[in-house]
Amino acid sequence: MKKINYCTALFGVILLLSSFKNSVPVPEIAKGNPEKKVRQINFIENSWDLALKKAKAENKYIFVDAYAVWCGPCKLLKATTFKNHEVADLFNKNFVNLSLDMEKGEGIKLAEKWGIEAYPTLLVLDSNGKVITGNVGYVTAKELLVFAQKVLKARKI
């Protein structure tokens, strides 16, 4: 009798677990569907020269995510704000996006040049490399959209 109850309980657990199969959304990219990529800001990684050349060629501002690898709010920006669909669409269309580790390589000199003292620092530069505006600290998607729209509006004036 105990063996039957154990088998019944095990079957019930398996049945219960199998009902959760489709309850957790899996990103399309994880399903092996490369056409449905996660929308996020597409960054050039740690290459100031490439970003500058691209900005000049496309006549766009450069959006810089100045971060440090140990920075919690920097990681949170990457995991949330930069993956917001509206943010991704706006930044990918209107900016050359650059993500720079400010504590290694060319990031060290640029941090000094730009006066970066805290992370994350978000900067907007013109296509000649001149700082237009910036923001220090974590921002929500809504706050980043407002920040970008002000920059773009001021450019059109």
C-alpha positions as CSV (number, residue, x, y, z in Angstrom):
1,M,0.0,0.0,0.0
2,K,2.9,2.4,0.8
3,K,4.5,1.7,-2.5
4,I,1.3,2.6,-4.4
5,N,0.9,5.9,-2.4
6,Y,4.6,6.8,-3.1
7,C,4.1,6.2,-6.8
8,T,0.8,8.2,-6.8
9,A,2.5,11.0,-5.0
10,L,5.5,11.0,-7.4
11,F,3.2,10.9,-10.4
12,G,1.3,13.9,-8.9
13,V,4.5,15.9,-8.4
14,I,5.6,15.2,-12.0
15,L,2.2,16.2,-13.3
16,L,2.3,19.4,-11.3
17,L,5.8,20.3,-12.4
18,S,5.0,19.7,-16.0
19,S,2.1,22.1,-15.8
20,F,4.6,24.9,-15.1
21,K,6.5,24.2,-18.3
22,N,5.0,27.2,-20.2
23,S,4.4,29.5,-17.3
24,V,7.9,31.0,-17.2
25,P,8.6,33.2,-20.3
26,V,11.8,32.3,-22.1
27,P,13.5,34.9,-24.3
28,E,13.2,34.0,-28.0
29,I,17.0,34.1,-28.3
30,A,17.3,31.4,-25.6
31,K,14.9,29.3,-27.6
32,G,17.3,29.3,-30.5
33,N,15.5,31.8,-32.6
34,P,18.1,34.4,-33.6
35,E,15.6,36.6,-35.5
36,K,13.9,37.5,-32.3
37,K,16.7,39.0,-30.3
38,V,16.3,40.8,-27.0
39,R,15.9,44.5,-27.7
40,Q,18.5,46.5,-25.9
41,I,20.9,49.4,-26.5
42,N,23.6,48.2,-28.9
43,F,26.9,49.4,-27.5
44,I,30.3,49.6,-29.0
45,E,32.5,48.1,-26.2
46,N,35.6,49.9,-25.0
47,S,36.6,51.5,-28.3
48,W,36.5,55.3,-28.2
49,D,38.1,55.7,-31.6
50,L,35.5,53.5,-33.3
51,A,32.6,55.3,-31.7
52,L,34.1,58.7,-32.6
53,K,34.6,57.7,-36.3
54,K,31.1,56.2,-36.5
55,A,29.5,59.4,-34.9
56,K,31.3,61.6,-37.4
57,A,30.2,59.4,-40.4
58,E,26.6,59.2,-39.2
59,N,26.4,62.8,-37.8
60,K,25.2,61.5,-34.5
61,Y,25.8,62.3,-30.8
62,I,27.7,59.7,-28.8
63,F,26.0,58.2,-25.7
64,V,28.6,56.9,-23.2
65,D,27.9,54.5,-20.5
66,A,31.0,55.1,-18.3
67,Y,31.1,52.2,-15.8
68,A,33.4,50.2,-13.5
69,V,33.1,46.4,-13.3
70,W,32.5,46.4,-9.5
71,C,29.7,49.0,-9.7
72,G,26.3,47.6,-8.6
73,P,24.2,50.5,-10.1
74,C,26.1,50.0,-13.4
75,K,25.2,46.4,-13.5
76,L,21.6,47.3,-12.7
77,L,21.5,49.8,-15.6
78,K,22.7,47.1,-18.0
79,A,20.2,44.6,-16.7
80,T,17.1,46.8,-16.7
81,T,17.2,50.3,-18.1
82,F,19.3,49.5,-21.2
83,K,17.0,46.6,-22.0
84,N,13.8,48.7,-22.0
85,H,12.3,48.5,-25.6
86,E,11.6,52.2,-25.8
87,V,15.0,53.2,-24.5
88,A,16.7,50.7,-26.9
89,D,14.8,52.0,-29.9
90,L,15.5,55.6,-29.2
91,F,19.2,55.2,-28.5
92,N,19.9,52.8,-31.3
93,K,18.2,55.1,-33.8
94,N,19.6,58.5,-32.6
95,F,23.0,57.8,-31.0
96,V,26.3,56.0,-31.4
97,N,26.3,54.1,-28.1
98,L,29.6,53.4,-26.3
99,S,30.1,51.4,-23.1
100,L,33.5,52.1,-21.5
101,D,35.2,50.5,-18.5
102,M,36.7,53.6,-17.0
103,E,39.3,51.7,-14.9
104,K,41.2,50.0,-17.8
105,G,42.7,50.8,-21.2
106,E,41.7,54.1,-22.8
107,G,38.9,54.5,-20.1
108,I,41.5,55.7,-17.6
109,K,42.6,58.7,-19.6
110,L,39.0,59.5,-20.8
111,A,37.8,59.4,-17.2
112,E,40.4,62.0,-16.3
113,K,39.7,64.1,-19.4
114,W,35.9,64.1,-18.8
115,G,36.2,64.5,-15.0
116,I,34.4,61.3,-14.1
117,E,34.4,60.8,-10.3
118,A,31.5,58.4,-9.8
119,Y,29.8,55.4,-11.5
120,P,27.7,55.0,-13.5
121,T,28.2,58.3,-15.4
122,L,26.2,58.7,-18.6
123,L,27.5,61.2,-21.0
124,V,26.4,62.7,-24.3
125,L,29.2,64.0,-26.6
126,D,29.1,65.6,-30.0
127,S,30.7,63.9,-33.0
128,N,34.0,65.8,-32.2
129,G,34.2,64.4,-28.7
130,K,33.0,67.4,-26.8
131,V,30.9,66.7,-23.7
132,I,27.3,68.1,-24.2
133,T,25.7,66.9,-21.0
134,G,25.8,64.1,-18.5
135,N,24.2,62.3,-15.5
136,V,25.7,60.5,-12.6
137,G,24.0,57.5,-11.0
138,Y,21.4,54.9,-11.8
139,V,18.4,56.1,-13.9
140,T,15.1,54.4,-14.7
141,A,14.1,53.8,-18.3
142,K,11.6,56.7,-18.0
143,E,14.3,59.1,-16.7
144,L,16.7,58.0,-19.4
145,L,14.1,58.7,-22.1
146,V,13.5,62.2,-20.7
147,F,17.3,62.8,-20.6
148,A,17.7,61.7,-24.3
149,Q,14.6,63.6,-25.5
150,K,16.0,66.9,-24.0
151,V,19.3,66.3,-25.7
152,L,17.7,65.6,-29.1
153,K,15.3,68.5,-28.8
154,A,18.2,70.9,-28.0
155,R,20.1,69.7,-31.0
156,K,17.2,70.5,-33.4
157,I,16.9,74.1,-32.1
